[in-house]
Amino acid sequence: MKISDKFILKNVGGESMLLPINNDFMSVKNLITLNGTSLDIYTFLKDGLTKEEIVEQMLKNYDVDKETLEKDVNEVIQKFISLGVLDV
């Protein structure tokens, strides 16, 4: 998996957002707002970490069991793929 070059991460009004880099930039439907968890996952993916490495890193920062975290990481990654944020 690799982060797509079709989006750029920006902080807009205190919110982390992925903005498309094309002529749809002004279309609100193409803006993706990231919460803290999804921002961490995005950052780890951008750094080249695998799913398993992401889970291990996040276990250090989140008070959650490994099974729940694996499920959450998988859901966010699948959402990123469906939105075109990740190239597979």
PyMOL Python script that loads the backbone (N, CA, C, O; Angstrom):
from pymol import cmd

cmd.read_pdbstr("""\
ATOM      1  N   MET A   1       0.837  -1.186   0.000  1.00  0.00           N
ATOM      2  CA  MET A   1       0.000   0.000   0.000  1.00  0.00           C
ATOM      3  C   MET A   1       0.879   1.245   0.000  1.00  0.00           C
ATOM      4  O   MET A   1       1.943   1.295   0.617  1.00  0.00           O
ATOM      5  N   LYS A   2       0.388   2.237  -0.715  1.00  0.00           N
ATOM      6  CA  LYS A   2       1.127   3.491  -0.815  1.00  0.00           C
ATOM      7  C   LYS A   2       0.126   4.636  -0.810  1.00  0.00           C
ATOM      8  O   LYS A   2      -0.929   4.559  -1.440  1.00  0.00           O
ATOM      9  N   ILE A   3       0.470   5.697  -0.092  1.00  0.00           N
ATOM     10  CA  ILE A   3      -0.383   6.887  -0.073  1.00  0.00           C
ATOM     11  C   ILE A   3      -0.442   7.462  -1.482  1.00  0.00           C
ATOM     12  O   ILE A   3       0.587   7.632  -2.134  1.00  0.00           O
ATOM     13  N   SER A   4      -1.646   7.759  -1.945  1.00  0.00           N
ATOM     14  CA  SER A   4      -1.843   8.335  -3.267  1.00  0.00           C
ATOM     15  C   SER A   4      -1.301   9.758  -3.321  1.00  0.00           C
ATOM     16  O   SER A   4      -1.336  10.486  -2.329  1.00  0.00           O
ATOM     17  N   ASP A   5      -0.806  10.139  -4.474  1.00  0.00           N
ATOM     18  CA  ASP A   5      -0.335  11.511  -4.653  1.00  0.00           C
ATOM     19  C   ASP A   5      -1.458  12.432  -5.126  1.00  0.00           C
ATOM     20  O   ASP A   5      -1.199  13.554  -5.560  1.00  0.00           O
ATOM     21  N   LYS A   6      -2.706  11.960  -5.041  1.00  0.00           N
ATOM     22  CA  LYS A   6      -3.864  12.743  -5.478  1.00  0.00           C
ATOM     23  C   LYS A   6      -4.427  13.634  -4.368  1.00  0.00           C
ATOM     24  O   LYS A   6      -5.340  14.427  -4.601  1.00  0.00           O
ATOM     25  N   PHE A   7      -3.872  13.496  -3.156  1.00  0.00           N
ATOM     26  CA  PHE A   7      -4.348  14.281  -2.011  1.00  0.00           C
ATOM     27  C   PHE A   7      -3.168  14.918  -1.300  1.00  0.00           C
ATOM     28  O   PHE A   7      -2.041  14.429  -1.368  1.00  0.00           O
ATOM     29  N   ILE A   8      -3.453  16.027  -0.611  1.00  0.00           N
ATOM     30  CA  ILE A   8      -2.452  16.678   0.226  1.00  0.00           C
ATOM     31  C   ILE A   8      -3.078  16.886   1.603  1.00  0.00           C
ATOM     32  O   ILE A   8      -4.251  17.244   1.714  1.00  0.00           O
ATOM     33  N   LEU A   9      -2.285  16.659   2.647  1.00  0.00           N
ATOM     34  CA  LEU A   9      -2.753  16.840   4.015  1.00  0.00           C
ATOM     35  C   LEU A   9      -2.553  18.291   4.421  1.00  0.00           C
ATOM     36  O   LEU A   9      -1.453  18.831   4.304  1.00  0.00           O
ATOM     37  N   LYS A  10      -3.618  18.918   4.898  1.00  0.00           N
ATOM     38  CA  LYS A  10      -3.558  20.313   5.349  1.00  0.00           C
ATOM     39  C   LYS A  10      -4.329  20.457   6.657  1.00  0.00           C
ATOM     40  O   LYS A  10      -5.264  19.705   6.930  1.00  0.00           O
ATOM     41  N   ASN A  11      -3.921  21.435   7.456  1.00  0.00           N
ATOM     42  CA  ASN A  11      -4.658  21.798   8.652  1.00  0.00           C
ATOM     43  C   ASN A  11      -5.511  23.002   8.277  1.00  0.00           C
ATOM     44  O   ASN A  11      -4.990  24.056   7.913  1.00  0.00           O
ATOM     45  N   VAL A  12      -6.820  22.836   8.369  1.00  0.00           N
ATOM     46  CA  VAL A  12      -7.758  23.897   7.986  1.00  0.00           C
ATOM     47  C   VAL A  12      -8.649  24.197   9.185  1.00  0.00           C
ATOM     48  O   VAL A  12      -9.495  23.386   9.563  1.00  0.00           O
ATOM     49  N   GLY A  13      -8.452  25.364   9.775  1.00  0.00           N
ATOM     50  CA  GLY A  13      -9.269  25.755  10.920  1.00  0.00           C
ATOM     51  C   GLY A  13      -9.163  24.787  12.091  1.00  0.00           C
ATOM     52  O   GLY A  13     -10.144  24.545  12.793  1.00  0.00           O
ATOM     53  N   GLY A  14      -7.974  24.235  12.300  1.00  0.00           N
ATOM     54  CA  GLY A  14      -7.767  23.297  13.394  1.00  0.00           C
ATOM     55  C   GLY A  14      -8.161  21.864  13.074  1.00  0.00           C
ATOM     56  O   GLY A  14      -8.055  20.984  13.929  1.00  0.00           O
ATOM     57  N   GLU A  15      -8.616  21.622  11.851  1.00  0.00           N
ATOM     58  CA  GLU A  15      -9.009  20.274  11.414  1.00  0.00           C
ATOM     59  C   GLU A  15      -7.988  19.747  10.423  1.00  0.00           C
ATOM     60  O   GLU A  15      -7.537  20.480   9.543  1.00  0.00           O
ATOM     61  N   SER A  16      -7.622  18.480  10.561  1.00  0.00           N
ATOM     62  CA  SER A  16      -6.747  17.843   9.582  1.00  0.00           C
ATOM     63  C   SER A  16      -7.606  17.343   8.434  1.00  0.00           C
ATOM     64  O   SER A  16      -8.555  16.583   8.631  1.00  0.00           O
ATOM     65  N   MET A  17      -7.254  17.786   7.226  1.00  0.00           N
ATOM     66  CA  MET A  17      -8.046  17.434   6.053  1.00  0.00           C
ATOM     67  C   MET A  17      -7.157  16.971   4.919  1.00  0.00           C
ATOM     68  O   MET A  17      -6.038  17.454   4.742  1.00  0.00           O
ATOM     69  N   LEU A  18      -7.676  16.026   4.154  1.00  0.00           N
ATOM     70  CA  LEU A  18      -7.036  15.620   2.916  1.00  0.00           C
ATOM     71  C   LEU A  18      -7.765  16.333   1.791  1.00  0.00           C
ATOM     72  O   LEU A  18      -8.974  16.177   1.615  1.00  0.00           O
ATOM     73  N   LEU A  19      -7.021  17.109   1.041  1.00  0.00           N
ATOM     74  CA  LEU A  19      -7.596  17.892  -0.050  1.00  0.00           C
ATOM     75  C   LEU A  19      -7.121  17.312  -1.374  1.00  0.00           C
ATOM     76  O   LEU A  19      -5.938  17.012  -1.530  1.00  0.00           O
ATOM     77  N   PRO A  20      -8.035  17.151  -2.329  1.00  0.00           N
ATOM     78  CA  PRO A  20      -7.627  16.616  -3.628  1.00  0.00           C
ATOM     79  C   PRO A  20      -6.765  17.619  -4.393  1.00  0.00           C
ATOM     80  O   PRO A  20      -6.989  18.828  -4.332  1.00  0.00           O
ATOM     81  N   ILE A  21      -5.787  17.096  -5.106  1.00  0.00           N
ATOM     82  CA  ILE A  21      -4.912  17.945  -5.925  1.00  0.00           C
ATOM     83  C   ILE A  21      -5.350  17.790  -7.373  1.00  0.00           C
ATOM     84  O   ILE A  21      -4.718  17.079  -8.154  1.00  0.00           O
ATOM     85  N   ASN A  22      -6.432  18.460  -7.719  1.00  0.00           N
ATOM     86  CA  ASN A  22      -6.929  18.457  -9.100  1.00  0.00           C
ATOM     87  C   ASN A  22      -7.967  19.560  -9.242  1.00  0.00           C
ATOM     88  O   ASN A  22      -8.082  20.430  -8.379  1.00  0.00           O
ATOM     89  N   ASN A  23      -8.702  19.520 -10.306  1.00  0.00           N
ATOM     90  CA  ASN A  23      -9.685  20.582 -10.547  1.00  0.00           C
ATOM     91  C   ASN A  23     -10.920  20.459  -9.661  1.00  0.00           C
ATOM     92  O   ASN A  23     -11.785  21.334  -9.705  1.00  0.00           O
ATOM     93  N   ASP A  24     -11.030  19.391  -8.849  1.00  0.00           N
ATOM     94  CA  ASP A  24     -12.157  19.234  -7.928  1.00  0.00           C
ATOM     95  C   ASP A  24     -11.850  19.815  -6.552  1.00  0.00           C
ATOM     96  O   ASP A  24     -12.589  19.564  -5.600  1.00  0.00           O
ATOM     97  N   PHE A  25     -10.773  20.588  -6.435  1.00  0.00           N
ATOM     98  CA  PHE A  25     -10.314  21.104  -5.148  1.00  0.00           C
ATOM     99  C   PHE A  25     -11.417  21.842  -4.400  1.00  0.00           C
ATOM    100  O   PHE A  25     -11.500  21.739  -3.177  1.00  0.00           O
ATOM    101  N   MET A  26     -12.244  22.564  -5.090  1.00  0.00           N
ATOM    102  CA  MET A  26     -13.259  23.370  -4.426  1.00  0.00           C
ATOM    103  C   MET A  26     -14.545  22.599  -4.142  1.00  0.00           C
ATOM    104  O   MET A  26     -15.467  23.146  -3.538  1.00  0.00           O
ATOM    105  N   SER A  27     -14.620  21.369  -4.558  1.00  0.00           N
ATOM    106  CA  SER A  27     -15.820  20.575  -4.323  1.00  0.00           C
ATOM    107  C   SER A  27     -15.776  19.993  -2.907  1.00  0.00           C
ATOM    108  O   SER A  27     -14.883  19.212  -2.578  1.00  0.00           O
ATOM    109  N   VAL A  28     -16.736  20.375  -2.082  1.00  0.00           N
ATOM    110  CA  VAL A  28     -16.776  19.946  -0.685  1.00  0.00           C
ATOM    111  C   VAL A  28     -16.859  18.427  -0.574  1.00  0.00           C
ATOM    112  O   VAL A  28     -16.339  17.848   0.381  1.00  0.00           O
ATOM    113  N   LYS A  29     -17.503  17.780  -1.533  1.00  0.00           N
ATOM    114  CA  LYS A  29     -17.661  16.324  -1.443  1.00  0.00           C
ATOM    115  C   LYS A  29     -16.323  15.596  -1.554  1.00  0.00           C
ATOM    116  O   LYS A  29     -16.239  14.420  -1.202  1.00  0.00           O
ATOM    117  N   ASN A  30     -15.288  16.259  -2.029  1.00  0.00           N
ATOM    118  CA  ASN A  30     -13.987  15.631  -2.178  1.00  0.00           C
ATOM    119  C   ASN A  30     -13.038  15.908  -1.019  1.00  0.00           C
ATOM    120  O   ASN A  30     -11.896  15.450  -1.037  1.00  0.00           O
ATOM    121  N   LEU A  31     -13.492  16.650  -0.012  1.00  0.00           N
ATOM    122  CA  LEU A  31     -12.663  16.926   1.161  1.00  0.00           C
ATOM    123  C   LEU A  31     -12.836  15.799   2.168  1.00  0.00           C
ATOM    124  O   LEU A  31     -13.953  15.334   2.399  1.00  0.00           O
ATOM    125  N   ILE A  32     -11.742  15.360   2.763  1.00  0.00           N
ATOM    126  CA  ILE A  32     -11.789  14.280   3.737  1.00  0.00           C
ATOM    127  C   ILE A  32     -11.241  14.811   5.059  1.00  0.00           C
ATOM    128  O   ILE A  32     -10.075  15.198   5.141  1.00  0.00           O
ATOM    129  N   THR A  33     -12.080  14.829   6.087  1.00  0.00           N
ATOM    130  CA  THR A  33     -11.660  15.275   7.407  1.00  0.00           C
ATOM    131  C   THR A  33     -11.179  14.069   8.200  1.00  0.00           C
ATOM    132  O   THR A  33     -11.846  13.035   8.240  1.00  0.00           O
ATOM    133  N   LEU A  34     -10.015  14.208   8.832  1.00  0.00           N
ATOM    134  CA  LEU A  34      -9.435  13.122   9.612  1.00  0.00           C
ATOM    135  C   LEU A  34      -9.566  13.409  11.099  1.00  0.00           C
ATOM    136  O   LEU A  34      -9.275  14.515  11.554  1.00  0.00           O
ATOM    137  N   ASN A  35     -10.008  12.403  11.857  1.00  0.00           N
ATOM    138  CA  ASN A  35      -9.961  12.536  13.312  1.00  0.00           C
ATOM    139  C   ASN A  35      -8.562  12.129  13.770  1.00  0.00           C
ATOM    140  O   ASN A  35      -7.725  11.769  12.943  1.00  0.00           O
ATOM    141  N   GLY A  36      -8.302  12.181  15.055  1.00  0.00           N
ATOM    142  CA  GLY A  36      -6.970  11.885  15.572  1.00  0.00           C
ATOM    143  C   GLY A  36      -6.476  10.493  15.207  1.00  0.00           C
ATOM    144  O   GLY A  36      -5.313  10.318  14.845  1.00  0.00           O
ATOM    145  N   THR A  37      -7.354   9.508  15.303  1.00  0.00           N
ATOM    146  CA  THR A  37      -6.980   8.132  14.991  1.00  0.00           C
ATOM    147  C   THR A  37      -6.649   7.963  13.516  1.00  0.00           C
ATOM    148  O   THR A  37      -5.622   7.380  13.168  1.00  0.00           O
ATOM    149  N   SER A  38      -7.518   8.472  12.650  1.00  0.00           N
ATOM    150  CA  SER A  38      -7.273   8.319  11.214  1.00  0.00           C
ATOM    151  C   SER A  38      -6.064   9.135  10.770  1.00  0.00           C
ATOM    152  O   SER A  38      -5.374   8.747   9.827  1.00  0.00           O
ATOM    153  N   LEU A  39      -5.797  10.259  11.435  1.00  0.00           N
ATOM    154  CA  LEU A  39      -4.595  11.039  11.130  1.00  0.00           C
ATOM    155  C   LEU A  39      -3.343  10.252  11.504  1.00  0.00           C
ATOM    156  O   LEU A  39      -2.370  10.232  10.749  1.00  0.00           O
ATOM    157  N   ASP A  40      -3.367   9.603  12.671  1.00  0.00           N
ATOM    158  CA  ASP A  40      -2.229   8.767  13.063  1.00  0.00           C
ATOM    159  C   ASP A  40      -1.999   7.658  12.041  1.00  0.00           C
ATOM    160  O   ASP A  40      -0.864   7.417  11.629  1.00  0.00           O
ATOM    161  N   ILE A  41      -3.062   6.987  11.636  1.00  0.00           N
ATOM    162  CA  ILE A  41      -2.943   5.890  10.666  1.00  0.00           C
ATOM    163  C   ILE A  41      -2.399   6.413   9.345  1.00  0.00           C
ATOM    164  O   ILE A  41      -1.510   5.800   8.753  1.00  0.00           O
ATOM    165  N   TYR A  42      -2.926   7.544   8.877  1.00  0.00           N
ATOM    166  CA  TYR A  42      -2.447   8.151   7.634  1.00  0.00           C
ATOM    167  C   TYR A  42      -0.950   8.455   7.733  1.00  0.00           C
ATOM    168  O   TYR A  42      -0.185   8.151   6.817  1.00  0.00           O
ATOM    169  N   THR A  43      -0.546   9.053   8.844  1.00  0.00           N
ATOM    170  CA  THR A  43       0.859   9.421   9.037  1.00  0.00           C
ATOM    171  C   THR A  43       1.754   8.185   9.044  1.00  0.00           C
ATOM    172  O   THR A  43       2.815   8.179   8.419  1.00  0.00           O
ATOM    173  N   PHE A  44       1.330   7.147   9.746  1.00  0.00           N
ATOM    174  CA  PHE A  44       2.111   5.917   9.776  1.00  0.00           C
ATOM    175  C   PHE A  44       2.207   5.278   8.386  1.00  0.00           C
ATOM    176  O   PHE A  44       3.264   4.774   8.006  1.00  0.00           O
ATOM    177  N   LEU A  45       1.111   5.299   7.636  1.00  0.00           N
ATOM    178  CA  LEU A  45       1.135   4.760   6.271  1.00  0.00           C
ATOM    179  C   LEU A  45       2.094   5.563   5.396  1.00  0.00           C
ATOM    180  O   LEU A  45       2.853   5.006   4.603  1.00  0.00           O
ATOM    181  N   LYS A  46       2.042   6.871   5.558  1.00  0.00           N
ATOM    182  CA  LYS A  46       2.930   7.738   4.786  1.00  0.00           C
ATOM    183  C   LYS A  46       4.396   7.465   5.112  1.00  0.00           C
ATOM    184  O   LYS A  46       5.268   7.594   4.254  1.00  0.00           O
ATOM    185  N   ASP A  47       4.656   7.085   6.368  1.00  0.00           N
ATOM    186  CA  ASP A  47       6.009   6.742   6.802  1.00  0.00           C
ATOM    187  C   ASP A  47       6.425   5.338   6.366  1.00  0.00           C
ATOM    188  O   ASP A  47       7.558   4.922   6.607  1.00  0.00           O
ATOM    189  N   GLY A  48       5.508   4.605   5.722  1.00  0.00           N
ATOM    190  CA  GLY A  48       5.829   3.287   5.181  1.00  0.00           C
ATOM    191  C   GLY A  48       5.604   2.115   6.118  1.00  0.00           C
ATOM    192  O   GLY A  48       6.056   1.005   5.836  1.00  0.00           O
ATOM    193  N   LEU A  49       4.908   2.341   7.238  1.00  0.00           N
ATOM    194  CA  LEU A  49       4.651   1.254   8.168  1.00  0.00           C
ATOM    195  C   LEU A  49       3.591   0.300   7.626  1.00  0.00           C
ATOM    196  O   LEU A  49       2.685   0.708   6.899  1.00  0.00           O
ATOM    197  N   THR A  50       3.716  -0.967   7.986  1.00  0.00           N
ATOM    198  CA  THR A  50       2.710  -1.970   7.627  1.00  0.00           C
ATOM    199  C   THR A  50       1.545  -1.878   8.606  1.00  0.00           C
ATOM    200  O   THR A  50       1.631  -1.191   9.624  1.00  0.00           O
ATOM    201  N   LYS A  51       0.467  -2.570   8.292  1.00  0.00           N
ATOM    202  CA  LYS A  51      -0.691  -2.606   9.179  1.00  0.00           C
ATOM    203  C   LYS A  51      -0.296  -3.090  10.573  1.00  0.00           C
ATOM    204  O   LYS A  51      -0.713  -2.523  11.583  1.00  0.00           O
ATOM    205  N   GLU A  52       0.505  -4.133  10.609  1.00  0.00           N
ATOM    206  CA  GLU A  52       0.923  -4.709  11.886  1.00  0.00           C
ATOM    207  C   GLU A  52       1.787  -3.715  12.678  1.00  0.00           C
ATOM    208  O   GLU A  52       1.637  -3.595  13.894  1.00  0.00           O
ATOM    209  N   GLU A  53       2.676  -3.015  11.999  1.00  0.00           N
ATOM    210  CA  GLU A  53       3.521  -2.022  12.661  1.00  0.00           C
ATOM    211  C   GLU A  53       2.692  -0.846  13.176  1.00  0.00           C
ATOM    212  O   GLU A  53       2.975  -0.293  14.239  1.00  0.00           O
ATOM    213  N   ILE A  54       1.669  -0.472  12.411  1.00  0.00           N
ATOM    214  CA  ILE A  54       0.783   0.616  12.837  1.00  0.00           C
ATOM    215  C   ILE A  54       0.079   0.229  14.132  1.00  0.00           C
ATOM    216  O   ILE A  54       0.016   1.020  15.074  1.00  0.00           O
ATOM    217  N   VAL A  55      -0.446  -0.981  14.174  1.00  0.00           N
ATOM    218  CA  VAL A  55      -1.142  -1.452  15.378  1.00  0.00           C
ATOM    219  C   VAL A  55      -0.189  -1.428  16.575  1.00  0.00           C
ATOM    220  O   VAL A  55      -0.559  -0.957  17.651  1.00  0.00           O
ATOM    221  N   GLU A  56       1.023  -1.927  16.395  1.00  0.00           N
ATOM    222  CA  GLU A  56       1.991  -1.955  17.497  1.00  0.00           C
ATOM    223  C   GLU A  56       2.322  -0.538  17.979  1.00  0.00           C
ATOM    224  O   GLU A  56       2.411  -0.304  19.184  1.00  0.00           O
ATOM    225  N   GLN A  57       2.504   0.398  17.059  1.00  0.00           N
ATOM    226  CA  GLN A  57       2.791   1.777  17.446  1.00  0.00           C
ATOM    227  C   GLN A  57       1.609   2.409  18.184  1.00  0.00           C
ATOM    228  O   GLN A  57       1.788   3.108  19.181  1.00  0.00           O
ATOM    229  N   MET A  58       0.417   2.156  17.687  1.00  0.00           N
ATOM    230  CA  MET A  58      -0.772   2.772  18.280  1.00  0.00           C
ATOM    231  C   MET A  58      -1.109   2.176  19.637  1.00  0.00           C
ATOM    232  O   MET A  58      -1.699   2.855  20.477  1.00  0.00           O
ATOM    233  N   LEU A  59      -0.747   0.916  19.867  1.00  0.00           N
ATOM    234  CA  LEU A  59      -0.979   0.315  21.179  1.00  0.00           C
ATOM    235  C   LEU A  59      -0.224   1.068  22.269  1.00  0.00           C
ATOM    236  O   LEU A  59      -0.627   1.056  23.432  1.00  0.00           O
ATOM    237  N   LYS A  60       0.870   1.722  21.890  1.00  0.00           N
ATOM    238  CA  LYS A  60       1.658   2.495  22.849  1.00  0.00           C
ATOM    239  C   LYS A  60       0.951   3.792  23.256  1.00  0.00           C
ATOM    240  O   LYS A  60       1.208   4.333  24.332  1.00  0.00           O
ATOM    241  N   ASN A  61       0.059   4.286  22.390  1.00  0.00           N
ATOM    242  CA  ASN A  61      -0.565   5.591  22.605  1.00  0.00           C
ATOM    243  C   ASN A  61      -2.047   5.555  22.950  1.00  0.00           C
ATOM    244  O   ASN A  61      -2.596   6.547  23.431  1.00  0.00           O
ATOM    245  N   TYR A  62      -2.697   4.423  22.711  1.00  0.00           N
ATOM    246  CA  TYR A  62      -4.143   4.329  22.919  1.00  0.00           C
ATOM    247  C   TYR A  62      -4.444   3.275  23.975  1.00  0.00           C
ATOM    248  O   TYR A  62      -3.801   2.226  24.016  1.00  0.00           O
ATOM    249  N   ASP A  63      -5.406   3.555  24.812  1.00  0.00           N
ATOM    250  CA  ASP A  63      -5.834   2.626  25.850  1.00  0.00           C
ATOM    251  C   ASP A  63      -6.952   1.755  25.276  1.00  0.00           C
ATOM    252  O   ASP A  63      -8.135   1.981  25.531  1.00  0.00           O
ATOM    253  N   VAL A  64      -6.542   0.754  24.494  1.00  0.00           N
ATOM    254  CA  VAL A  64      -7.492  -0.129  23.820  1.00  0.00           C
ATOM    255  C   VAL A  64      -6.820  -1.485  23.629  1.00  0.00           C
ATOM    256  O   VAL A  64      -5.595  -1.577  23.559  1.00  0.00           O
ATOM    257  N   ASP A  65      -7.635  -2.536  23.547  1.00  0.00           N
ATOM    258  CA  ASP A  65      -7.049  -3.857  23.354  1.00  0.00           C
ATOM    259  C   ASP A  65      -6.641  -4.038  21.888  1.00  0.00           C
ATOM    260  O   ASP A  65      -7.147  -3.357  20.995  1.00  0.00           O
ATOM    261  N   LYS A  66      -5.732  -4.955  21.671  1.00  0.00           N
ATOM    262  CA  LYS A  66      -5.148  -5.152  20.346  1.00  0.00           C
ATOM    263  C   LYS A  66      -6.199  -5.547  19.305  1.00  0.00           C
ATOM    264  O   LYS A  66      -6.149  -5.078  18.167  1.00  0.00           O
ATOM    265  N   GLU A  67      -7.133  -6.392  19.681  1.00  0.00           N
ATOM    266  CA  GLU A  67      -8.166  -6.852  18.742  1.00  0.00           C
ATOM    267  C   GLU A  67      -9.021  -5.686  18.235  1.00  0.00           C
ATOM    268  O   GLU A  67      -9.294  -5.584  17.039  1.00  0.00           O
ATOM    269  N   THR A  68      -9.434  -4.825  19.138  1.00  0.00           N
ATOM    270  CA  THR A  68     -10.241  -3.656  18.762  1.00  0.00           C
ATOM    271  C   THR A  68      -9.438  -2.724  17.870  1.00  0.00           C
ATOM    272  O   THR A  68      -9.947  -2.216  16.871  1.00  0.00           O
ATOM    273  N   LEU A  69      -8.193  -2.505  18.230  1.00  0.00           N
ATOM    274  CA  LEU A  69      -7.342  -1.615  17.448  1.00  0.00           C
ATOM    275  C   LEU A  69      -7.095  -2.171  16.047  1.00  0.00           C
ATOM    276  O   LEU A  69      -7.121  -1.417  15.075  1.00  0.00           O
ATOM    277  N   GLU A  70      -6.860  -3.466  15.929  1.00  0.00           N
ATOM    278  CA  GLU A  70      -6.673  -4.084  14.610  1.00  0.00           C
ATOM    279  C   GLU A  70      -7.909  -3.885  13.744  1.00  0.00           C
ATOM    280  O   GLU A  70      -7.801  -3.587  12.555  1.00  0.00           O
ATOM    281  N   LYS A  71      -9.084  -4.051  14.345  1.00  0.00           N
ATOM    282  CA  LYS A  71     -10.341  -3.851  13.612  1.00  0.00           C
ATOM    283  C   LYS A  71     -10.464  -2.400  13.141  1.00  0.00           C
ATOM    284  O   LYS A  71     -10.807  -2.140  11.987  1.00  0.00           O
ATOM    285  N   ASP A  72     -10.182  -1.465  14.038  1.00  0.00           N
ATOM    286  CA  ASP A  72     -10.278  -0.043  13.696  1.00  0.00           C
ATOM    287  C   ASP A  72      -9.284   0.347  12.604  1.00  0.00           C
ATOM    288  O   ASP A  72      -9.638   1.070  11.674  1.00  0.00           O
ATOM    289  N   VAL A  73      -8.051  -0.125  12.712  1.00  0.00           N
ATOM    290  CA  VAL A  73      -7.030   0.175  11.704  1.00  0.00           C
ATOM    291  C   VAL A  73      -7.460  -0.381  10.353  1.00  0.00           C
ATOM    292  O   VAL A  73      -7.336   0.297   9.333  1.00  0.00           O
ATOM    293  N   ASN A  74      -7.965  -1.612  10.341  1.00  0.00           N
ATOM    294  CA  ASN A  74      -8.441  -2.210   9.089  1.00  0.00           C
ATOM    295  C   ASN A  74      -9.573  -1.402   8.464  1.00  0.00           C
ATOM    296  O   ASN A  74      -9.601  -1.199   7.250  1.00  0.00           O
ATOM    297  N   GLU A  75     -10.510  -0.940   9.301  1.00  0.00           N
ATOM    298  CA  GLU A  75     -11.636  -0.147   8.797  1.00  0.00           C
ATOM    299  C   GLU A  75     -11.160   1.163   8.172  1.00  0.00           C
ATOM    300  O   GLU A  75     -11.630   1.547   7.101  1.00  0.00           O
ATOM    301  N   VAL A  76     -10.237   1.843   8.834  1.00  0.00           N
ATOM    302  CA  VAL A  76      -9.727   3.111   8.312  1.00  0.00           C
ATOM    303  C   VAL A  76      -8.971   2.865   7.006  1.00  0.00           C
ATOM    304  O   VAL A  76      -9.136   3.619   6.047  1.00  0.00           O
ATOM    305  N   ILE A  77      -8.156   1.831   6.959  1.00  0.00           N
ATOM    306  CA  ILE A  77      -7.404   1.524   5.738  1.00  0.00           C
ATOM    307  C   ILE A  77      -8.358   1.200   4.592  1.00  0.00           C
ATOM    308  O   ILE A  77      -8.146   1.659   3.469  1.00  0.00           O
ATOM    309  N   GLN A  78      -9.393   0.425   4.853  1.00  0.00           N
ATOM    310  CA  GLN A  78     -10.369   0.111   3.807  1.00  0.00           C
ATOM    311  C   GLN A  78     -11.082   1.376   3.325  1.00  0.00           C
ATOM    312  O   GLN A  78     -11.350   1.524   2.133  1.00  0.00           O
ATOM    313  N   LYS A  79     -11.387   2.283   4.250  1.00  0.00           N
ATOM    314  CA  LYS A  79     -12.020   3.557   3.879  1.00  0.00           C
ATOM    315  C   LYS A  79     -11.070   4.385   3.017  1.00  0.00           C
ATOM    316  O   LYS A  79     -11.489   4.968   2.017  1.00  0.00           O
ATOM    317  N   PHE A  80      -9.789   4.439   3.399  1.00  0.00           N
ATOM    318  CA  PHE A  80      -8.792   5.154   2.600  1.00  0.00           C
ATOM    319  C   PHE A  80      -8.718   4.576   1.185  1.00  0.00           C
ATOM    320  O   PHE A  80      -8.633   5.324   0.211  1.00  0.00           O
ATOM    321  N   ILE A  81      -8.752   3.254   1.074  1.00  0.00           N
ATOM    322  CA  ILE A  81      -8.706   2.620  -0.247  1.00  0.00           C
ATOM    323  C   ILE A  81      -9.933   3.001  -1.053  1.00  0.00           C
ATOM    324  O   ILE A  81      -9.811   3.351  -2.227  1.00  0.00           O
ATOM    325  N   SER A  82     -11.121   2.940  -0.447  1.00  0.00           N
ATOM    326  CA  SER A  82     -12.353   3.249  -1.173  1.00  0.00           C
ATOM    327  C   SER A  82     -12.429   4.718  -1.610  1.00  0.00           C
ATOM    328  O   SER A  82     -13.079   5.038  -2.605  1.00  0.00           O
ATOM    329  N   LEU A  83     -11.762   5.609  -0.861  1.00  0.00           N
ATOM    330  CA  LEU A  83     -11.765   7.034  -1.201  1.00  0.00           C
ATOM    331  C   LEU A  83     -10.620   7.408  -2.157  1.00  0.00           C
ATOM    332  O   LEU A  83     -10.547   8.543  -2.629  1.00  0.00           O
ATOM    333  N   GLY A  84      -9.741   6.458  -2.435  1.00  0.00           N
ATOM    334  CA  GLY A  84      -8.629   6.733  -3.331  1.00  0.00           C
ATOM    335  C   GLY A  84      -7.416   7.348  -2.649  1.00  0.00           C
ATOM    336  O   GLY A  84      -6.490   7.805  -3.320  1.00  0.00           O
ATOM    337  N   VAL A  85      -7.417   7.361  -1.320  1.00  0.00           N
ATOM    338  CA  VAL A  85      -6.300   7.916  -0.565  1.00  0.00           C
ATOM    339  C   VAL A  85      -5.108   6.952  -0.602  1.00  0.00           C
ATOM    340  O   VAL A  85      -3.955   7.383  -0.558  1.00  0.00           O
ATOM    341  N   LEU A  86      -5.386   5.667  -0.681  1.00  0.00           N
ATOM    342  CA  LEU A  86      -4.346   4.639  -0.747  1.00  0.00           C
ATOM    343  C   LEU A  86      -4.376   3.950  -2.101  1.00  0.00           C
ATOM    344  O   LEU A  86      -5.443   3.596  -2.604  1.00  0.00           O
ATOM    345  N   ASP A  87      -3.221   3.765  -2.678  1.00  0.00           N
ATOM    346  CA  ASP A  87      -3.084   2.957  -3.880  1.00  0.00           C
ATOM    347  C   ASP A  87      -2.661   1.565  -3.447  1.00  0.00           C
ATOM    348  O   ASP A  87      -1.723   1.403  -2.667  1.00  0.00           O
ATOM    349  N   VAL A  88      -3.360   0.563  -3.959  1.00  0.00           N
ATOM    350  CA  VAL A  88      -3.007  -0.822  -3.609  1.00  0.00           C
ATOM    351  C   VAL A  88      -2.507  -1.579  -4.815  1.00  0.00           C
ATOM    352  O   VAL A  88      -2.165  -2.756  -4.707  1.00  0.00           O
TER     353      VAL A  88
END
""", "prot")
cmd.dss("prot")
cmd.show_as("cartoon", "prot")
cmd.util.cbc("prot")
cmd.orient("prot")
